[in-house]
Amino acid sequence: MKKLFALVIAFATFSCTSNAQKTSFSETALSETLLATDGSQVAFKDIIKKQKGKTTVIEVWASWCGDCVKAMPKVKELQANHPEVAYTFISMDKTSDKWLAGIEKHELKGDHYMANDQMKGVFGQAIDLNWIPRYIILDKTGKIVLYRAIETDFELIDATLNKLK
């Protein structure tokens, strides 16, 4: 019985920590570079610094992702309802041509970057990426206020943005 109880406690602890809402990015995530649309490499910490003073929604997506494409109208609705918010899109596409075509096709407004090694790479692991689209919200100081939201969480995303006004 004690072993079963210990197993349940261990499982509950693991389950809770794996979905925990973080308030800051790891040093690994911050130091990882992403590809910008002009072909340069930009450290993630510099991408975040650029948005300081603005509430920011980060969407992690890919042009091949059906759930990402289905969520695009909701993202555009968020942008219309929250024009004061900065939007940063980080693609998990495999090639820059697919990524750039996806930006154009879906008329995504905001800042755009692409991970150099897709979802299972260093950056994806550093932000605990296990699903796309994934939404992260930063307050005006750059602190994470919502770390893990997906395409079914738009009411939560909207409520979070309303609280930050």
N, C-alpha and C positions, 0 to 999 in steps of 0.2 A: 504494500500500500504506500509506503514511504517513497519507493522508487517511482510509482505512478504519479504521486503528488509532485515530486521533484521534476518529473518530465513535463507535467502540465505547467508548472511555474516557469520552467525554462522555455517552453514553447510560447507562453503568453508574453514573456519578456522579449523574446526574439521578434514576435509578431508586432508588438507595440513599437519597438525601436526601429523596425524596418520601414514603418510608415510614419515615423515621427516628422513633425514639421520643424525644419532647421531654420535658424535665424541668420546664418551667415554661410558663405561658401567655403569649402576647404581650400587650403593653400594650393593643392594640386589643380583644382578647378580654376582658381584665379590666375595661376601662372600658365595655364594651357593657352596656346594660340589658336585662333580661328581664322579662316580665309574670309577676307572682305571682298565685296563686289569689284573692287579695283585691282584685285589680285594680290594685295598685300596681306601679311599675317599680322593679326592684332591680338594682344593678350586679353583674355577675358576680363581681367581686372581693369584694363583701360576702357573696355566697352561699358562696364558698369560705371566707371568714373565719368564717362561722357554724359551719362544720364543723371548725375547727381543734381539734386534740386527738383527732380521730376519723379512722380510716381511712374513706375515702369512695369509693363507686362512683357515678360519674355515667353515667346512661344517656341518650343522645340518641335520641329515638324520635318516632313520630307515630301517631295513631290509625288512619290510612289505610294504614299500612305492614304488609303481610302478614308479612314476616320479623320485624317487631317483635312482632306478635301471637303468632306461632309461638314466639318466644323467651320469652314471659311466664312459662310454667311453670318454665323454667330460672332466671329472675330470682327467682321465688318460692322456688325450691330454694336459691339462693344466700343469700337473706335468712334462710331457716330454718337453714342451716348456719353462717351468720355474723351472728348477731343483734347483735354488738357494732359492726358496720359501719353507717355512715350511707349512705342511698341518696338521691340527688338525680336527679330525672327532668327532662329538658329536652325539651320538645315542639317539633316542627317543623310542627305543624298550621297551617292557614291561618286558622282562626277559633277564638276562645276557647271557643265553645259545643261544638265537636267535641272540642277538647282536654279540657275538663272532663268531658264525657260519656265519653271514653276512660278517664280516671282512674277514674271510678266503675264503668264496665263491667268493667274489668280488675282492679279492687280493688287499685290500686297503692299501696303503703305507702311513704311517704318524703316528701321535699320536692319541690314541683312548680313548674316555671316553663315559660314558653313564649317562644321566640325571636320577636321582633317582625317578622322579615322572612324566615322560613323557611330552608331549607337553603342556598340560594345567596346569602343576605344577608350582612351584615357579620359577624355572630357565626359563622355557618356557615363562612365563608371564614377567619375568624380562628382557628378550631380545626381547619382542614384537613378539613372534613366532606365526605366523598365517598360515604358509605354510612350507612344506618341499618338496624338499631340499631347504635349505636356506644357502646362502653364505655371510660371513662377511670377509672383508679384513682389516688387521691391518698393519700399516707401521712399520718400524724398531724400533720406539719408543713405540709401543703398542697403538698408536692412531688409532681409527677407521677411515678408509678412504672410505669404502663402507659398509654400515650397512645393507642394505636390497637388496639382489639380489636372484633371483630364477633360475630355470633350463633353462629359456628362455633368460637369461642375460649373456651368456658366452662371447659374444663379448665385453660387458661392463667390465666383470671380466678380460678378457685378456688385454683390453686397460688399465685398472687400474693397473694391474701388470706391464705392459710395462712402464707406467709413473713412477713407483716406483723403477725402475732399477737404 
